[in-house]
Amino acid sequence: NWVPAAMRLYFYQIQFGASLLM
């Protein structure tokens, strides 16, 4: 199933953006 992988990638992108804002 590709849904969990997509959600994981999306969450990773959010974390990356947050780390850039910090």
ChimeraX attribute file (.defattr): number of C-alpha atoms within 10 A of each C-alpha:
attribute: neighborCount
match mode: 1-to-1
recipient: residues
	/A:1	5
	/A:2	7
	/A:3	8
	/A:4	9
	/A:5	10
	/A:6	11
	/A:7	11
	/A:8	12
	/A:9	12
	/A:10	12
	/A:11	12
	/A:12	12
	/A:13	12
	/A:14	12
	/A:15	12
	/A:16	11
	/A:17	11
	/A:18	10
	/A:19	9
	/A:20	8
	/A:21	7
	/A:22	5
